[in-house]
Structure formats: structure tokens, C-alpha cells
Amino acid sequence: MAIGDDDLLLLAKYIQMDPALRSLSLASNSFTDVGLNEVITALSKNTKLNHMNLLENDNLSDWSLKNLN
């Protein structure tokens, strides 16, 4: 897929609405720490998502991955 930072901004807005989304696969995309940080922030308002796949995203640093905790 070709999900970038702008796409994650939209996804973050959706995640904040606390949809009945349990799992999210974002593997093998081109977004960066900037986009992932938006999703991380949105997850603080989401009570249902319990699995997110971020494998093979080469543009992410350890910084953003540590913030998922």
C-alpha cells in the first residue's frame, strides 16, 4: 500500500471517534513518525482497538515505536 502521513491524519480523526475497529494493519507503507504520532495521539481516545500491525515501515524510528506504549 502507499499510505502516507496525510492518510494517517485522516485515519487518526476516524480512530478518535472510537469506532468498533479491533485490528488495524498498516504494514509496508511509506508514512513517517509524523503520521504515526497522529495515530498514537488518537489512540488515547480509542477504547476498542487492540491490535495494530506496523511491520516493514522503513520510515519509522524507534522514537515513535516507543511512544506506542
C-alpha positions in Angstrom: 0.0 0.0 0.0 1.0 3.6 -0.3 -0.4 5.1 2.9 1.4 8.3 3.8 1.4 10.9 6.6 -1.7 12.7 5.1 -3.6 9.5 5.0 -2.8 8.8 8.7 -4.1 12.3 9.6 -7.5 11.2 8.3 -7.2 7.8 9.9 -6.4 9.5 13.2 -9.6 11.5 13.1 -11.6 8.3 12.5 -9.8 6.5 15.3 -10.7 9.3 17.7 -14.4 8.7 17.2 -13.9 5.3 18.9 -15.2 3.1 16.1 -15.8 -0.6 16.6 -12.4 -1.2 14.9 -10.5 -4.0 16.7 -7.5 -4.5 14.5 -5.6 -2.3 12.0 -2.9 -3.4 9.6 -0.6 -0.6 8.4 2.3 -2.9 7.3 4.5 -2.0 4.3 3.7 1.7 3.9 5.5 5.0 3.4 4.4 7.1 6.4 6.8 8.6 8.9 6.9 9.3 12.6 4.8 12.4 11.9 1.8 10.4 10.7 2.2 7.7 13.3 2.3 10.2 16.1 -1.1 11.5 15.0 -2.4 7.9 15.3 -0.8 7.4 18.7 -2.4 10.6 20.0 -5.8 9.5 18.6 -5.4 6.1 20.3 -5.7 7.8 23.7 -9.4 8.4 23.0 -10.0 4.9 21.5 -11.1 2.1 23.7 -11.7 -0.7 21.2 -8.5 -1.0 19.0 -6.3 -3.8 20.5 -4.0 -4.7 17.6 -2.0 -2.7 15.1 0.5 -4.2 12.6 3.3 -1.8 11.7 5.8 -4.3 10.2 8.0 -3.2 7.3 7.6 0.5 7.6 11.1 1.6 6.9 10.4 5.4 7.6 9.7 4.9 11.3 12.2 5.5 14.0 12.5 3.9 17.4 11.1 7.1 18.9 7.6 6.7 17.5 7.5 3.0 18.2 8.4 3.6 21.8 5.5 6.1 22.1 3.0 3.3 21.4 3.3 2.1 25.0 
